[in-house]
Amino acid sequence: MGSFVWHPYTQMKDWPKFDVISKGKGMWLYDIHGNAMMDGVASMWCNVWGHSNKELTDSMIKQTRKLQHSSLFNLTNNRAEELAEKLVKLAPGMHRVFYSDDGSTAMEISAKMALQYWHNIGEKKKTKFVSLENGYHGDTAGTMSLGYVPSFFSKFKPMLFPVLRMPSPNGYRLPKGYSFDEYQEFCLDKIEQTLAKNDNIAAFVMESGAQIAGGVVIYPKGFQKKIGKMCKKYNVYSY
Ligand SMILES: Cc1ncc(COP(=O)(O)O)c(C=O)c1O
């Protein structure tokens, strides 16, 4: 079937036709001919409870019959409060929840929070961001700036803001002459030097646990914690 949809990250010339999915159940997707396909990527990791999960669909139907949406500008609602309370209890050290629409917007909001924080406490020169090479944080202008994967984003460079980019320990692409441990140390040293010598850094941004879109590269054990400690030491917000 041809498509009127503009498909993301898809060279449409290479796809004269697409399989058409008509339903999903658990980990399976079914096309219009009834063929089952295992959804091994959980629809790009946004369907972690499986398709047509009964508990979720029942509660969505129940809630939409009662209240579909009410703004959080100077108002609140029971459901927003209940979920926020649950999330805060699951996340030690957190006190409030800011609701966002998707991953990219969440990252944009975090960047704005960092800038607003420093501004509000009078540290107005802390406006720069540091991130890791090959990180990915989304497809909006701010997140393409923070997580710059060259093959995805080079065409959009004119709309991006400058970010200090640090090397990240990718065991599959080690520079000549380095063992993995040595390269990890090199990356950490470089990050520490950057944080130590620049007093205008608002935040350090990295994916949690691994760089997925940038090649499924898992961070070495303790790497993220070490960066978190450096951020505390040099008074930099980290997320
Ligand atoms: C680490 C990370 N951050 C941000 C995003 C962007 O999320 P979204 O596609 O919901 O905007 C993704 C998406 O895959 C991601 O993997």
The ligand as an ORCA input file, in Angstrom:
! r2SCAN-3c Opt
* xyz 0 1
  C      17.671      8.655     25.272
  C      16.553      9.290     24.501
  N      16.230     10.569     24.774
  C      15.230     11.193     24.110
  C      14.487     10.529     23.140
  C      13.391     11.261     22.412
  O      12.157     10.779     22.759
  P      10.872     11.076     21.873
  O      11.040     10.301     20.593
  O       9.746     10.582     22.720
  O      10.796     12.545     21.626
  C      14.778      9.197     22.844
  C      14.013      8.491     21.813
  O      14.282      7.389     21.453
  C      15.843      8.554     23.525
  O      16.195      7.292     23.249
*
